[in-house]
Amino acid sequence: MDCETCVYYEYDDDDEAYYCSVSMDEDDYARMMQTGRAQRAECPFYLYDNEYEVVKHQM
């Protein structure tokens, strides 16, 4: 997983650390961790943070 390029990977000023801001329940998290052991873990919530895509629509 490449969280650093994900939209949901946000910096928290209070903790001075990055966190995933996706609202997932325990079942989603457990399912993601189980598939990660068997094969390369792929986050179902991953969304590429492409800020240039927004600018492209504004032009």
PDB file of N, CA, C and O in Angstrom:
ATOM      1  N   MET A   1       0.841  -1.175   0.000  1.00  0.00           N
ATOM      2  CA  MET A   1       0.000   0.000   0.000  1.00  0.00           C
ATOM      3  C   MET A   1       0.889   1.242   0.000  1.00  0.00           C
ATOM      4  O   MET A   1       1.905   1.298   0.693  1.00  0.00           O
ATOM      5  N   ASP A   2       0.493   2.212  -0.772  1.00  0.00           N
ATOM      6  CA  ASP A   2       1.243   3.456  -0.850  1.00  0.00           C
ATOM      7  C   ASP A   2       0.386   4.580  -0.283  1.00  0.00           C
ATOM      8  O   ASP A   2      -0.185   5.378  -1.026  1.00  0.00           O
ATOM      9  N   CYS A   3       0.307   4.630   1.024  1.00  0.00           N
ATOM     10  CA  CYS A   3      -0.572   5.594   1.696  1.00  0.00           C
ATOM     11  C   CYS A   3      -0.157   7.035   1.459  1.00  0.00           C
ATOM     12  O   CYS A   3      -0.999   7.932   1.503  1.00  0.00           O
ATOM     13  N   GLU A   4       1.118   7.274   1.208  1.00  0.00           N
ATOM     14  CA  GLU A   4       1.604   8.643   1.064  1.00  0.00           C
ATOM     15  C   GLU A   4       0.989   9.379  -0.122  1.00  0.00           C
ATOM     16  O   GLU A   4       0.976  10.610  -0.136  1.00  0.00           O
ATOM     17  N   THR A   5       0.482   8.657  -1.110  1.00  0.00           N
ATOM     18  CA  THR A   5      -0.141   9.290  -2.273  1.00  0.00           C
ATOM     19  C   THR A   5      -1.664   9.235  -2.222  1.00  0.00           C
ATOM     20  O   THR A   5      -2.334   9.573  -3.198  1.00  0.00           O
ATOM     21  N   CYS A   6      -2.204   8.815  -1.098  1.00  0.00           N
ATOM     22  CA  CYS A   6      -3.657   8.674  -0.962  1.00  0.00           C
ATOM     23  C   CYS A   6      -4.288   9.965  -0.453  1.00  0.00           C
ATOM     24  O   CYS A   6      -3.694  10.685   0.350  1.00  0.00           O
ATOM     25  N   VAL A   7      -5.488  10.248  -0.926  1.00  0.00           N
ATOM     26  CA  VAL A   7      -6.242  11.428  -0.510  1.00  0.00           C
ATOM     27  C   VAL A   7      -6.527  11.396   0.988  1.00  0.00           C
ATOM     28  O   VAL A   7      -6.555  12.442   1.638  1.00  0.00           O
ATOM     29  N   TYR A   8      -6.737  10.219   1.530  1.00  0.00           N
ATOM     30  CA  TYR A   8      -7.153  10.080   2.927  1.00  0.00           C
ATOM     31  C   TYR A   8      -5.989  10.091   3.923  1.00  0.00           C
ATOM     32  O   TYR A   8      -6.219  10.001   5.129  1.00  0.00           O
ATOM     33  N   TYR A   9      -4.768  10.197   3.451  1.00  0.00           N
ATOM     34  CA  TYR A   9      -3.589  10.221   4.315  1.00  0.00           C
ATOM     35  C   TYR A   9      -3.341  11.662   4.718  1.00  0.00           C
ATOM     36  O   TYR A   9      -2.791  12.443   3.941  1.00  0.00           O
ATOM     37  N   GLU A  10      -3.744  12.021   5.937  1.00  0.00           N
ATOM     38  CA  GLU A  10      -3.738  13.417   6.366  1.00  0.00           C
ATOM     39  C   GLU A  10      -2.837  13.631   7.579  1.00  0.00           C
ATOM     40  O   GLU A  10      -2.641  12.733   8.398  1.00  0.00           O
ATOM     41  N   TYR A  11      -2.303  14.831   7.669  1.00  0.00           N
ATOM     42  CA  TYR A  11      -1.422  15.203   8.776  1.00  0.00           C
ATOM     43  C   TYR A  11      -2.235  15.783   9.922  1.00  0.00           C
ATOM     44  O   TYR A  11      -3.099  16.635   9.715  1.00  0.00           O
ATOM     45  N   ASP A  12      -1.953  15.313  11.133  1.00  0.00           N
ATOM     46  CA  ASP A  12      -2.617  15.815  12.331  1.00  0.00           C
ATOM     47  C   ASP A  12      -1.634  16.710  13.080  1.00  0.00           C
ATOM     48  O   ASP A  12      -0.614  16.238  13.581  1.00  0.00           O
ATOM     49  N   ASP A  13      -1.946  17.998  13.154  1.00  0.00           N
ATOM     50  CA  ASP A  13      -1.061  18.962  13.809  1.00  0.00           C
ATOM     51  C   ASP A  13      -0.894  18.687  15.295  1.00  0.00           C
ATOM     52  O   ASP A  13       0.185  18.909  15.844  1.00  0.00           O
ATOM     53  N   ASP A  14      -1.928  18.215  15.946  1.00  0.00           N
ATOM     54  CA  ASP A  14      -1.858  17.957  17.385  1.00  0.00           C
ATOM     55  C   ASP A  14      -0.887  16.827  17.713  1.00  0.00           C
ATOM     56  O   ASP A  14      -0.078  16.947  18.632  1.00  0.00           O
ATOM     57  N   ASP A  15      -0.968  15.734  16.962  1.00  0.00           N
ATOM     58  CA  ASP A  15      -0.090  14.578  17.196  1.00  0.00           C
ATOM     59  C   ASP A  15       1.219  14.658  16.422  1.00  0.00           C
ATOM     60  O   ASP A  15       2.154  13.906  16.696  1.00  0.00           O
ATOM     61  N   GLU A  16       1.283  15.576  15.451  1.00  0.00           N
ATOM     62  CA  GLU A  16       2.433  15.718  14.569  1.00  0.00           C
ATOM     63  C   GLU A  16       2.757  14.401  13.870  1.00  0.00           C
ATOM     64  O   GLU A  16       3.905  13.959  13.833  1.00  0.00           O
ATOM     65  N   ALA A  17       1.713  13.791  13.319  1.00  0.00           N
ATOM     66  CA  ALA A  17       1.863  12.520  12.622  1.00  0.00           C
ATOM     67  C   ALA A  17       0.799  12.407  11.536  1.00  0.00           C
ATOM     68  O   ALA A  17      -0.203  13.122  11.547  1.00  0.00           O
ATOM     69  N   TYR A  18       1.038  11.495  10.600  1.00  0.00           N
ATOM     70  CA  TYR A  18       0.078  11.235   9.527  1.00  0.00           C
ATOM     71  C   TYR A  18      -0.825  10.074   9.922  1.00  0.00           C
ATOM     72  O   TYR A  18      -0.393   9.117  10.566  1.00  0.00           O
ATOM     73  N   TYR A  19      -2.097  10.180   9.519  1.00  0.00           N
ATOM     74  CA  TYR A  19      -3.089   9.139   9.798  1.00  0.00           C
ATOM     75  C   TYR A  19      -3.980   8.939   8.584  1.00  0.00           C
ATOM     76  O   TYR A  19      -4.118   9.825   7.740  1.00  0.00           O
ATOM     77  N   CYS A  20      -4.574   7.770   8.515  1.00  0.00           N
ATOM     78  CA  CYS A  20      -5.581   7.486   7.496  1.00  0.00           C
ATOM     79  C   CYS A  20      -6.925   7.982   8.021  1.00  0.00           C
ATOM     80  O   CYS A  20      -7.358   7.585   9.103  1.00  0.00           O
ATOM     81  N   SER A  21      -7.581   8.847   7.257  1.00  0.00           N
ATOM     82  CA  SER A  21      -8.839   9.441   7.714  1.00  0.00           C
ATOM     83  C   SER A  21     -10.081   8.717   7.187  1.00  0.00           C
ATOM     84  O   SER A  21     -11.194   9.225   7.324  1.00  0.00           O
ATOM     85  N   VAL A  22      -9.904   7.555   6.596  1.00  0.00           N
ATOM     86  CA  VAL A  22     -11.040   6.780   6.089  1.00  0.00           C
ATOM     87  C   VAL A  22     -11.838   6.241   7.269  1.00  0.00           C
ATOM     88  O   VAL A  22     -11.273   5.739   8.242  1.00  0.00           O
ATOM     89  N   SER A  23     -13.137   6.350   7.170  1.00  0.00           N
ATOM     90  CA  SER A  23     -14.002   5.835   8.206  1.00  0.00           C
ATOM     91  C   SER A  23     -14.341   4.378   7.889  1.00  0.00           C
ATOM     92  O   SER A  23     -15.303   4.097   7.174  1.00  0.00           O
ATOM     93  N   MET A  24     -13.539   3.456   8.430  1.00  0.00           N
ATOM     94  CA  MET A  24     -13.791   2.029   8.202  1.00  0.00           C
ATOM     95  C   MET A  24     -14.048   1.352   9.532  1.00  0.00           C
ATOM     96  O   MET A  24     -13.525   1.765  10.567  1.00  0.00           O
ATOM     97  N   ASP A  25     -14.854   0.315   9.492  1.00  0.00           N
ATOM     98  CA  ASP A  25     -15.144  -0.400  10.733  1.00  0.00           C
ATOM     99  C   ASP A  25     -14.128  -1.527  10.940  1.00  0.00           C
ATOM    100  O   ASP A  25     -13.259  -1.747  10.096  1.00  0.00           O
ATOM    101  N   GLU A  26     -14.239  -2.224  12.043  1.00  0.00           N
ATOM    102  CA  GLU A  26     -13.291  -3.285  12.381  1.00  0.00           C
ATOM    103  C   GLU A  26     -13.311  -4.421  11.366  1.00  0.00           C
ATOM    104  O   GLU A  26     -12.273  -5.017  11.081  1.00  0.00           O
ATOM    105  N   ASP A  27     -14.484  -4.722  10.823  1.00  0.00           N
ATOM    106  CA  ASP A  27     -14.591  -5.798   9.838  1.00  0.00           C
ATOM    107  C   ASP A  27     -13.824  -5.460   8.566  1.00  0.00           C
ATOM    108  O   ASP A  27     -13.127  -6.310   8.013  1.00  0.00           O
ATOM    109  N   ASP A  28     -13.953  -4.205   8.099  1.00  0.00           N
ATOM    110  CA  ASP A  28     -13.213  -3.778   6.909  1.00  0.00           C
ATOM    111  C   ASP A  28     -11.708  -3.871   7.135  1.00  0.00           C
ATOM    112  O   ASP A  28     -10.971  -4.354   6.275  1.00  0.00           O
ATOM    113  N   TYR A  29     -11.259  -3.407   8.291  1.00  0.00           N
ATOM    114  CA  TYR A  29      -9.839  -3.426   8.609  1.00  0.00           C
ATOM    115  C   TYR A  29      -9.320  -4.869   8.697  1.00  0.00           C
ATOM    116  O   TYR A  29      -8.255  -5.172   8.158  1.00  0.00           O
ATOM    117  N   ALA A  30     -10.043  -5.738   9.354  1.00  0.00           N
ATOM    118  CA  ALA A  30      -9.636  -7.139   9.484  1.00  0.00           C
ATOM    119  C   ALA A  30      -9.573  -7.816   8.123  1.00  0.00           C
ATOM    120  O   ALA A  30      -8.643  -8.574   7.849  1.00  0.00           O
ATOM    121  N   ARG A  31     -10.558  -7.549   7.267  1.00  0.00           N
ATOM    122  CA  ARG A  31     -10.582  -8.121   5.923  1.00  0.00           C
ATOM    123  C   ARG A  31      -9.374  -7.651   5.115  1.00  0.00           C
ATOM    124  O   ARG A  31      -8.769  -8.438   4.386  1.00  0.00           O
ATOM    125  N   MET A  32      -9.025  -6.378   5.243  1.00  0.00           N
ATOM    126  CA  MET A  32      -7.897  -5.833   4.510  1.00  0.00           C
ATOM    127  C   MET A  32      -6.582  -6.453   4.998  1.00  0.00           C
ATOM    128  O   MET A  32      -5.695  -6.726   4.190  1.00  0.00           O
ATOM    129  N   MET A  33      -6.450  -6.675   6.301  1.00  0.00           N
ATOM    130  CA  MET A  33      -5.234  -7.259   6.855  1.00  0.00           C
ATOM    131  C   MET A  33      -5.103  -8.743   6.490  1.00  0.00           C
ATOM    132  O   MET A  33      -3.990  -9.222   6.271  1.00  0.00           O
ATOM    133  N   GLN A  34      -6.212  -9.471   6.422  1.00  0.00           N
ATOM    134  CA  GLN A  34      -6.164 -10.888   6.062  1.00  0.00           C
ATOM    135  C   GLN A  34      -5.735 -11.064   4.616  1.00  0.00           C
ATOM    136  O   GLN A  34      -4.911 -11.931   4.326  1.00  0.00           O
ATOM    137  N   THR A  35      -6.268 -10.270   3.706  1.00  0.00           N
ATOM    138  CA  THR A  35      -5.873 -10.392   2.303  1.00  0.00           C
ATOM    139  C   THR A  35      -4.444  -9.925   2.106  1.00  0.00           C
ATOM    140  O   THR A  35      -3.780 -10.355   1.163  1.00  0.00           O
ATOM    141  N   GLY A  36      -3.959  -9.052   2.979  1.00  0.00           N
ATOM    142  CA  GLY A  36      -2.591  -8.559   2.888  1.00  0.00           C
ATOM    143  C   GLY A  36      -1.571  -9.639   3.187  1.00  0.00           C
ATOM    144  O   GLY A  36      -0.469  -9.620   2.639  1.00  0.00           O
ATOM    145  N   ARG A  37      -1.924 -10.581   4.050  1.00  0.00           N
ATOM    146  CA  ARG A  37      -0.995 -11.664   4.369  1.00  0.00           C
ATOM    147  C   ARG A  37      -0.912 -12.671   3.235  1.00  0.00           C
ATOM    148  O   ARG A  37       0.162 -13.198   2.946  1.00  0.00           O
ATOM    149  N   ALA A  38      -2.018 -12.935   2.605  1.00  0.00           N
ATOM    150  CA  ALA A  38      -2.053 -13.933   1.545  1.00  0.00           C
ATOM    151  C   ALA A  38      -1.453 -13.398   0.244  1.00  0.00           C
ATOM    152  O   ALA A  38      -0.813 -14.137  -0.504  1.00  0.00           O
ATOM    153  N   GLN A  39      -1.662 -12.134  -0.011  1.00  0.00           N
ATOM    154  CA  GLN A  39      -1.165 -11.502  -1.223  1.00  0.00           C
ATOM    155  C   GLN A  39      -0.834 -10.050  -0.912  1.00  0.00           C
ATOM    156  O   GLN A  39      -1.008  -9.601   0.220  1.00  0.00           O
ATOM    157  N   ARG A  40      -0.368  -9.331  -1.892  1.00  0.00           N
ATOM    158  CA  ARG A  40      -0.030  -7.924  -1.656  1.00  0.00           C
ATOM    159  C   ARG A  40      -1.284  -7.170  -1.206  1.00  0.00           C
ATOM    160  O   ARG A  40      -2.324  -7.230  -1.862  1.00  0.00           O
ATOM    161  N   ALA A  41      -1.173  -6.472  -0.095  1.00  0.00           N
ATOM    162  CA  ALA A  41      -2.326  -5.763   0.464  1.00  0.00           C
ATOM    163  C   ALA A  41      -2.733  -4.613  -0.440  1.00  0.00           C
ATOM    164  O   ALA A  41      -1.896  -3.800  -0.834  1.00  0.00           O
ATOM    165  N   GLU A  42      -3.994  -4.545  -0.762  1.00  0.00           N
ATOM    166  CA  GLU A  42      -4.545  -3.462  -1.563  1.00  0.00           C
ATOM    167  C   GLU A  42      -5.685  -2.843  -0.766  1.00  0.00           C
ATOM    168  O   GLU A  42      -6.632  -3.532  -0.388  1.00  0.00           O
ATOM    169  N   CYS A  43      -5.593  -1.566  -0.517  1.00  0.00           N
ATOM    170  CA  CYS A  43      -6.629  -0.893   0.248  1.00  0.00           C
ATOM    171  C   CYS A  43      -7.826  -0.604  -0.651  1.00  0.00           C
ATOM    172  O   CYS A  43      -7.654   0.009  -1.705  1.00  0.00           O
ATOM    173  N   PRO A  44      -9.028  -1.020  -0.275  1.00  0.00           N
ATOM    174  CA  PRO A  44     -10.209  -0.768  -1.094  1.00  0.00           C
ATOM    175  C   PRO A  44     -10.636   0.704  -1.070  1.00  0.00           C
ATOM    176  O   PRO A  44     -11.466   1.121  -1.878  1.00  0.00           O
ATOM    177  N   PHE A  45     -10.080   1.479  -0.157  1.00  0.00           N
ATOM    178  CA  PHE A  45     -10.445   2.885  -0.028  1.00  0.00           C
ATOM    179  C   PHE A  45      -9.434   3.823  -0.685  1.00  0.00           C
ATOM    180  O   PHE A  45      -9.629   5.038  -0.701  1.00  0.00           O
ATOM    181  N   TYR A  46      -8.356   3.258  -1.225  1.00  0.00           N
ATOM    182  CA  TYR A  46      -7.284   4.083  -1.797  1.00  0.00           C
ATOM    183  C   TYR A  46      -7.811   4.942  -2.946  1.00  0.00           C
ATOM    184  O   TYR A  46      -8.494   4.456  -3.847  1.00  0.00           O
ATOM    185  N   LEU A  47      -7.478   6.223  -2.889  1.00  0.00           N
ATOM    186  CA  LEU A  47      -7.857   7.164  -3.936  1.00  0.00           C
ATOM    187  C   LEU A  47      -6.652   8.062  -4.174  1.00  0.00           C
ATOM    188  O   LEU A  47      -6.220   8.785  -3.276  1.00  0.00           O
ATOM    189  N   TYR A  48      -6.113   8.012  -5.385  1.00  0.00           N
ATOM    190  CA  TYR A  48      -4.902   8.752  -5.716  1.00  0.00           C
ATOM    191  C   TYR A  48      -5.139  10.252  -5.575  1.00  0.00           C
ATOM    192  O   TYR A  48      -6.113  10.788  -6.103  1.00  0.00           O
ATOM    193  N   ASP A  49      -4.245  10.919  -4.862  1.00  0.00           N
ATOM    194  CA  ASP A  49      -4.346  12.356  -4.623  1.00  0.00           C
ATOM    195  C   ASP A  49      -3.670  13.092  -5.782  1.00  0.00           C
ATOM    196  O   ASP A  49      -2.459  13.309  -5.769  1.00  0.00           O
ATOM    197  N   ASN A  50      -4.460  13.469  -6.772  1.00  0.00           N
ATOM    198  CA  ASN A  50      -3.934  14.147  -7.942  1.00  0.00           C
ATOM    199  C   ASN A  50      -4.508  15.559  -7.976  1.00  0.00           C
ATOM    200  O   ASN A  50      -5.558  15.795  -8.574  1.00  0.00           O
ATOM    201  N   GLU A  51      -3.820  16.487  -7.339  1.00  0.00           N
ATOM    202  CA  GLU A  51      -4.320  17.860  -7.276  1.00  0.00           C
ATOM    203  C   GLU A  51      -4.319  18.545  -8.631  1.00  0.00           C
ATOM    204  O   GLU A  51      -5.035  19.528  -8.820  1.00  0.00           O
ATOM    205  N   TYR A  52      -3.535  18.052  -9.578  1.00  0.00           N
ATOM    206  CA  TYR A  52      -3.514  18.641 -10.918  1.00  0.00           C
ATOM    207  C   TYR A  52      -4.790  18.318 -11.701  1.00  0.00           C
ATOM    208  O   TYR A  52      -5.162  19.049 -12.620  1.00  0.00           O
ATOM    209  N   GLU A  53      -5.448  17.236 -11.338  1.00  0.00           N
ATOM    210  CA  GLU A  53      -6.708  16.869 -11.993  1.00  0.00           C
ATOM    211  C   GLU A  53      -7.769  17.933 -11.748  1.00  0.00           C
ATOM    212  O   GLU A  53      -8.569  18.222 -12.637  1.00  0.00           O
ATOM    213  N   VAL A  54      -7.786  18.515 -10.565  1.00  0.00           N
ATOM    214  CA  VAL A  54      -8.744  19.560 -10.228  1.00  0.00           C
ATOM    215  C   VAL A  54      -8.459  20.816 -11.055  1.00  0.00           C
ATOM    216  O   VAL A  54      -9.380  21.455 -11.564  1.00  0.00           O
ATOM    217  N   VAL A  55      -7.195  21.157 -11.182  1.00  0.00           N
ATOM    218  CA  VAL A  55      -6.799  22.334 -11.954  1.00  0.00           C
ATOM    219  C   VAL A  55      -7.158  22.151 -13.419  1.00  0.00           C
ATOM    220  O   VAL A  55      -7.572  23.101 -14.085  1.00  0.00           O
ATOM    221  N   LYS A  56      -7.003  20.944 -13.919  1.00  0.00           N
ATOM    222  CA  LYS A  56      -7.310  20.665 -15.325  1.00  0.00           C
ATOM    223  C   LYS A  56      -8.766  20.955 -15.644  1.00  0.00           C
ATOM    224  O   LYS A  56      -9.076  21.429 -16.737  1.00  0.00           O
ATOM    225  N   HIS A  57      -9.662  20.677 -14.710  1.00  0.00           N
ATOM    226  CA  HIS A  57     -11.084  20.926 -14.926  1.00  0.00           C
ATOM    227  C   HIS A  57     -11.415  22.414 -14.856  1.00  0.00           C
ATOM    228  O   HIS A  57     -12.415  22.851 -15.424  1.00  0.00           O
ATOM    229  N   GLN A  58     -10.598  23.185 -14.175  1.00  0.00           N
ATOM    230  CA  GLN A  58     -10.856  24.609 -14.034  1.00  0.00           C
ATOM    231  C   GLN A  58     -10.434  25.403 -15.259  1.00  0.00           C
ATOM    232  O   GLN A  58     -10.877  26.536 -15.445  1.00  0.00           O
ATOM    233  N   MET A  59      -9.599  24.833 -16.080  1.00  0.00           N
ATOM    234  CA  MET A  59      -9.097  25.546 -17.276  1.00  0.00           C
ATOM    235  C   MET A  59     -10.075  25.498 -18.413  1.00  0.00           C
ATOM    236  O   MET A  59      -9.805  26.045 -19.482  1.00  0.00           O
TER     237      MET A  59
END
